[in-house]
Amino acid sequence: MAAKAAKSGTQPTAPASKGQRVGSGAGRPRQSASAAKGVEQPRRRKVELTAREVALNVLTSVDEKAAYSNLLLNRSLQQAELSPADAGLVTELVYGTIARQATLDYFLNLFIKSEVKRLNPWVRSLARMSLYQIRYLDRIPAHAAVNEAVEIAKKRGHQGIASMINGVLRSVLREGDALVIPDDLPTAERIALQHSHPQWLVERWMTQYGEETAEEVCVANNQPPKVSIRVNTLRANRDELMRELENEGRTVRASELSPSGIIVESGGNMANDHLYRDGRFSIQDESSMLVAEALAAEPGMNVLDCCAAPGGKTAHIAEKMGNQGRIVANDLHEHKQGLIMEQAERLGLSCIESSVGDAMALKDQFEPASFDRVLLDAPCSGFGVIRRKPDLRWAKTPDDTASIARLQRQMLSAVAGLVKPGGILVYSTCTIEREENQRAVAEFLRDHAEFVAEPFEIPALESLPQAGGAGVQILPNQFGSDGFYIARLRRRG
């Protein structure tokens, strides 16, 4: 089984602590002969980088090496000794520049004869990042963004590059509000440029959901993700936890989507809160919380989570079971087992046991019909979590969706036999692609007459128009949560 293209329900966290400065090097420098003999050597001066230089390094690596923006950003912030305000600026510049890349390139190409794609990667990233500040960040004066870009160009390149950057950005400033995406473009092209998505993806969503909804999804994907947490009901109820958070000075409200969810509207990084360390809550997207609701596992049941890492849904299932029964948390990658068990320990959950293996081979590891509940949170294209991982939109191709859909169908068939008669199999993804969702389930039901799709109640979704087929599809524009698909399939008794 391939690694997950996007693990559903996770939320990026801010840097936990300060570490090495950027530029200090990943490894130990080779010792000179005099150093080996104990002669004191002059200390190498650490390189200080500004917030914009840190952001530029991340953007260049994402562009040039196809690095994952969230992983590289977190690592870079941990290494850089930046103030909280500067760390926030780096995060905004990285995610915002990546998210608005198509729009930025459209405007830059109006002033760059050779086109943006022909520039050196770091120069291209600098031009994009600087234009992003001018166009989208009101709190940064335009002249400051231009001056900083010119200084970086001089420091990293030469006067010729600095002059080019200065000329392009000042041309942009002269155009002012006249710099807009034309309204008379074909609809898919206009949406793609105005909201910065691949045109092929916009066309797919227009076919699946219509022009209006497709554009609303694109708009939602460019909004900052909400911070949502899930109360550990073994240690508190939602109202109690909300009062505790409010006493800390945070602004919170109850989730309208999940009965266990709380939206934190202000208050900083929740992973640093003592209530998190004490296991009072987990950080999880609202849509992702609905998976355990659909599974409806009860105390004493035998449950299999086929692709469990990092363990958010596993822990939620255990909490709903009252920590009574058995949950096998399986994942392909051995190193991810630590993440699952760390969650379990923090939350005080003893009914979870780890398993390492390919989900396709679980049928050989366990007896047939041995689980009351089976969850397959499948690998997917991840198009429901673009607001959290903006580079996903540029990393995927139409062929990727087809190949992932084939894997999903194989996985569903592979784990179906582990469900007891009368038991439930829940299939979930963090994408909005029908080929990976409704069509995958439809083909499964066609080939497995022993299963039937079963509705499950989510009050907040009752008034929403749902796409045809089994399961529930949540779109990013509907609740400001992740795009998610959940299907509940019961094995006939």
N, C-alpha and C positions, 0 to 999 in steps of 0.2 A: 504494500500500500504506500502510495506517495505521501509525503508530509503534507500537512494541511496548508492550503494556499492562504487561508485566513481563518484563524480560530475565532469562533463566534463569541460575542459577549464580553470580550476583554476591553479594558480601557487603559490608555497610556497613562503612566504615572510620572510625576515630576521627579527630578533627581533627588535621591534620598540623602546624599551627603556630598561634601566636597572631597575631591581626590587630587590626583596629580594635575598639574597645569598642562594645558594643551601644548604639545611641542616638546615635552620632556623626554619622550621616547618610550617605546613599549618594552624594550629589553634593557639589560645591563650593558653599559659600555665596556669594551675590552680594556683591561688594565694595562697601563704602561709598566715597564720594568721597575721604574722608581716607585710607582704606586704599590706594586706587589711587594716591594721591600719595606713598605711602611712609611715612605716619604710623603708628607702631606702635600696634596695637589690642590691647586686653586679650584674652587667650586665653579662648575659651569653655570652661567647665568641662565635662568629659566626664561623662556620666551613668553611675554605677556601678549595676549590677543584680546582685541575688543570684541564686543558682542557680535558686531557685523562680520568680523573676520571668522569667528567660530561658525556663524551661520553659513558663510561662504564656503568654508571647508566641507561642511555637511552637504550642502547643495551640490558642490562639485563632485563629491564621491557618489552621491545618488545618481547624478547625471552620467558620470563617466564610468562607474563601476557597477551600476544597478544595485547599489547598497540599499538595504531597507531603511527608510527614513526614520522610523520610530526607534529602531534599535541603535542606529548610529547617533541620532540626536541625544538619546538618553546617555549613551557612553560619553559623548563629547561634553555634555553638561556636567557629568560626574567628574571629568578630568579638569574642566575649566573652573577656576576660582572666580565665579561671577556673583554679583549681587542678585537677589531674587528678581529685581526689576530687569536686569540685563538678561537673566536666564529666561524670563518671560518674553523679552524681545527676540531672543534667538529662536524660541519656539514659534513665535508668530511669524518671523521671517521665513523659517524653513517650511512650515506647513502651508503658510499663505502663498509663498512663491511657487511651491509645487502645485498647489490646488489651482492657481490662476495661470498656469504656464501657457496654455494655448492663447489666452487673451493677451498676455504680456508679449508673447512672440508675434502676434498679429500686429500690435502697435509698434514694436521695435523694428519689424521688417519694413515699416514705412520710412525709416530713417537710416537703416543699415543696408548699403548696396549689396553686400555679399550675403545677406540674410543671416539670421541668428544661428542657424544650425551649422554654419561654416566657421563660426568663431571658436577659439580655444575654449575648452570646457569651463575653465575658471572665469574667463572673460564673459562667456555666455551667462554663467550663473550670477556674476556681478551685475550685469546689465538687467537681468530679470529681477533680482532682489532689489535693486535700486528703484526700478520703475514700480515695483510692488509698493514700496514705501510711499512714493509720490502719489500713486493712484488710489491706494486703499487705506493708508494709515494717516488719519487726520491729525493725530497728536505729534507727528514728526514733521517739522517744517521742510518744505520741498528743497530749499537751498541747503539745509543741513544734510539731507540725503545725497544731494549732488556732490557737495564738498567731501563728504566721507567716502563716496565711491571713487572720486578722483584720487584721494590720498591712498586708498587701498590699491588702486591701479598703479600708482607710482611705486609703492612699496613692493608690490608683487611682480610687476612687469616693468614697463619703461614709459617714457614721456609720450610716445606715440599712442600707446593704449590709453593712457590717461586723457589725452586730447580727444580720442575717439569717444570714450565714455562721456566726457564733459559735453561734447558737441551733440551727441544723441539725446542725453537727458535734458539739455537746455532747449533743444528743438521740441521735445515733448512739453516742456513747461510753456513754451510760446503758443503751442496749439491749445492748451488749456481744455476747456469744456467741449471744444470742437472735436476732440479725439474720441470718437464713439464707433461702435460696431454698426454698420449699415442695417437699417430695418428691412430693406428690400431683398436681402439674401434669401435663398431657399430656407425653409423652416428649420430643417435639421442642421444646416450649416450655421444659421444664426444662433440657435440654442447652443451648439457646440462651442462657438467662439465667445458668445456672451457669458456663458457659465462655465467655460473651460472644461469640456469633456471631449473624449474622442468621438468623432462624428459617427463612426460605425456603432458605437454604444448608444448614442442618442437615437439613431435610427431603429435599433432593436427595441428600445423602450417605447418609442412612438408606436411601433407595431404592436407591442404587447399591452400597452396601457393608454395609448392615445397621446396626442400632442400636449395637451394641457398638463396631464399628470407627469409626463416625461420631463417637461420643463420644471415642474414643481420639485421633482426628485433631484434634478441637477442643482436647483437653488438650495435645497436642504443639504446637499452634500458639501456645500461651501460654507455652511454655518458651523461655528464651534460646537463640539459635542457637549452635552450636559454631563454633569457629574452626578451619578446615581449610585446609591448604595442599597444593600439588602440586609435587613435586620436578621440577626441570628435569633430565631424565635425560641431557642433553647435557653437563652440568657436574657431576653427582653422582648417586649412587644413593640410594635411600631410607634405607638404614642409615647411610650416611656423613652425610647431612644431619641425621638424628636425633641422631647423636653431636655434631655441631657445635652444634645447638640446645641440647642438654643441657649442653654446656660453657659456654653462655651463661647457664645457670641456669633454662632453661625446662623445663617438664614436658610431655613429648610421648609419643604412642603411635601405632603404625601403624594406618591406617584398615583396618577389616575389609571395607569395601565396594569401595574402589578400590586397585589395586596401586601407584598413584603417590601416594596420599594419606597425609597425616600430620595427626593431631588435636593441636592445641596446647591443653593444658589450663590453662596459666598462662604469663604472660610478657609481657602487654601488646600494644600495637598492632604487628602483624607488618609493616605497611607501613613502619615506622620502622627495621626491622632491617637492618643492613648486608648481610646475606646476601640479603635481598630486592632491595636496590639493586644488588647484584652479579649478579643474575639467577639465583640458585641455586634460587629457588622462586617460585611464583605463589600468590595467594590465591584459592581456588575451593572451592565446595561439593563434597562427595564425590559426590553424585548427578550433578552436572554433569560430573564427570570421566569418567563412564562413556560419554559421547557419543562421545568420540574412540576409546574401546575398541571401540564398536559399528561405527564407520566403518571401522576397520582399514585405514587408508591406509598404503601401503608406500613406501619410498624410490623416487624417480623418477616418482611418479604425478602426474597433473594433477587438482587438487582445487578445488572451488568451495564456499565458505561463503557462503550466500545472505544471511544476516542476521547479520553477524559481530560488530558492536560489543557490548561493549568489547574483545573479542578474546581472551578466555580460552580458549575452545574452539579457536579458530584456532591459537593458540600451542601448545596441547597436541597438535594434529594435526601441526604442524611438528616438534615434538620427537619424536613417534613415527615420523616419516618420516626422522629423522636429519638434518633440514634439507637434504634432497636431493629435488628435484622442484619443483613450482610450486603455490602455493596462492593463489587469488584470494579476497581478503577483501572482500566487498561489503556495503555498508550504505546505507540510504536517505538518511541524514543526513551531509552532507559534514563537519560539524564533528566527527563521531565517528571519522572516519578517523585523526585524530591519536591517539586513544586506542589504536587497533589498532596503529599503527606505533610508538608509544612502547613498547608491550609487546614488540613484535618486537625493537626495538633493545636494550631492557634484557636480554632473554633471549638475545641473540646469534643471532637467526633472520633469515636473509637470503632465504629462499625464499618469503616472503609479499609479495604486491603488493596494493595497495588499489584498490578500485573503488567508485564512488558511483552508485547508481541504485535504482530500484524493482525488487524481486525479481520482480515480475510481468513485467517487461520484459527480464529477462536472456536469455530465449530469442531476443530480437532483437539482442542484443549479442554473443552467442557462437554458434559453429557447433553444429548439432545433434550429439548424441552425441560431445561433445568432452571430457568429463570422466570420469575413472575413478571418482571419488567426488564426491557432492554432499551437502552437509549443509544441511537446512532446519530451523534452530532457530527455530520459528515464533512470531509474536506470539500471546499467549494471555491467559487471564483471570488467571493468576498465582496461583491458589489453592494452589499447592504451596509458595509462599514467604511465606505470611502471617506466619510468626514473624519474618521479616526486615522485612516491610513491613506492619505490623498494620492500617494504615488501608485496605488493599486490601479487607478483608472488608466495610467500610462503603461503599466507593466503587462497587462493582459491583451490577448488577441482573440478574435472570434473562434479560432481553433481551440483555444484553451478551454472554453466553456463546453465544447463538445466532448473533449477528452475527459474532463472532470465529470461530466454527466455519465459517461460510460463507467467510470470507476464507482460512482455513487450507486448505480444500479447493481453492479457486481457485489458491492458491500452489503446492500440491503438483502440480496438473495443469500449471501453467505451467513448472515447472523440470524435470519428469520427462524431457522430451525431450533434456535436456543430458547425461543419463547414457549412457555407452557400453554396448552390449550386453555382458553379463557384469559390468557395474559395479554399484555400490551407491549407493542413495539412503537416507540416514538422516533420519528425521523425529523431532524432539524438541520437548517443551514442558515448562514448569515449572508445570503444573497437574495436578489429579487428576480433572478433569471428563471423563467418558467420551465426551461429545459432541464434545469437542475432540481426543480421543485415539483410542481404539479405533474409534469410529464414523467418524471422519474417515479413518482408514486403511482401514477396511472399504469405504467408498464409493470410495476411490481405487482399491483393488484390483479392485473390481467393474467400474470404468470403464476400467481399464488392465490388460488381460490379459497384457501383456508383462512385468509385474512380479509377483513372488511374495514373500511374507513369509518371512524367513529368520531362524531363531533365532541367538542369539549367547551365548556362555558368560560368565556372571558367577557365579562359585562362591558368593558370599555370598547370592545370590538363589534358589538352587536349592531351598531348603527352604520358601520363602515361597509361600503361596497367591496365585496371580495371577488378576486379572480376565480374563474371557473375551475372545477376540479376539487379534489380532496384537500384538506388542510386549511391553515390560516396563513395568509400572506400579509405581513406588516411592511409598509413602505416608509422610508425615512422622512417623508414629508407629512406623515399623518400624526405622529406624536412627538417628533423631535428625538426619537429613539433610533436604534439601529434597524436597518431593514432585515427582516427575519421571516423564515418560513418554518411552520411546525405542523406535522401531520401525526395523528394518533391512529394507530392501526391495531385492531384487536384480532387475536387468533381465535377462530371459532372453537367452542368447547366440544 
